[in-house]
Amino acid sequence: MIATPDDARLFFDRWKEDRPPLKVRMWASSLFFDAIGTVTDFTSETLELGGPSWKFTIPIEGVTFSFSDPREIPVTSVRESETAQYEFGIALQLPNGDQLVIMELKASSQPAGESDD
């Protein structure tokens, strides 16, 4: 489902304030990045994500946002698997074609030994 920039800002503001664990996946032309982290900063121009040993900032001007709720997945087995792990997610399609997917993890699905501290 397409989301407006204002919808995305509501999620980013909440994630920055509440700091829930997030599954972060970035697909770029020469990179695939997959980690657990949090929103460390957010402005109207940039989104900063980070974990215990990593951090990056994405400019959000010109980005297209899509919202995803795993409860809406039509295939039962996939829906059950995804809803056990994730609350919801948002995908950012960057103007250069790169894609960033952020999924809020359920507290019970966070891998052992990983935290946002």
N, C-alpha and C positions, 0 to 999 in steps of 0.2 A: 504494500500500500504506500503510495506517495505521501510524504510528510512535508509540511511547510518548514521553512527555516525557523519560524516561531515555535512550532511543535518541537523541533530538534533542540532549540535553546532551552525549553522547559526540562527536557531530559538531562542535558549537559549541566544545567544549573543544579538540578537535584543530585546528579552523580558527583558533582564537585563538592557539594555540601555534605551528603551522606556517605560518600566514599565506598559504595558497595564494590565487591570484586567484579571485574569485567573481563570477559574473554575478548581479546583484541586480535584481529586478523587483518593484515595489510597485504594486498596484492598489487605489485608494481611490475613494470616491464622486466626488471631484472632482480626482483626480490619477493620472497614470501616471508612474512613475519607473523608469528603466532605466539601469544604470551598472555599472562594474567596481569592485570594492572588496575589503575584507577584514573579518573579524570583529575589531573593535578592543577589545571588552570583552564579557564574558559573566558574568552572575550567575544565581542561581536565579530572579530576578525580571525581569531585562531582558537584551536582546540589543542590542549596539551595533555598527553597521556603518558603515564609512567608506571614503572614497577620498581622492585628493589634494586635492579642493576641496569635499568634502561629508561629512556625518556625520549619522546619526539613530539614535535609540534606540527600541526597540519593547518595551513591557511584554509579558511572555509568560504572564502568569496567564490561564488560561481559553482558551489557544490550542490548536487542534487541529493536529497535525503529520501530514504525509504524506511518505513517502520515495519517491523515484523513481530508477530505474536505467535509463539509456537502452538498455542491452543487452536489456531486457525488452520493448521496443516491438515489436509484432507486424508492422508494415509495414516491409519490408526497406529501402526507400529512406529512410524517416524514421529508422529505427534506425541506418543507416550514417552519415547526416548528423549525428545527435545524438551518437553515440558518438565521432565524430571531434572534437567540440567539448567534450563534458562528461564528467566522471567519474561524477557522480551529483548528485542534487539533493534538496532538502527544501522543502516548501511549508508555510507557516504560515497557517492560517485564523484571523483574529482575531475575538474575540467581536462586534465591531461590523460584521462582514462584509467588512472589508478583507482582502486577501491579499498575502502576501510570499512570493516564490519565490527561493530561493538555489541556484545551481548551481555546483559546483566546475568551473572551467575546466581543460582539459588545458593543460599548459605551452605546447604548440605552437600552441594556438588563441588565445592572448592577443593582442589587437590590437596592432600596432606602435605604440610611443609611449605605451602605457598600462602602468602598473605600480602596485604597491601601496606604493611608497615615499612 
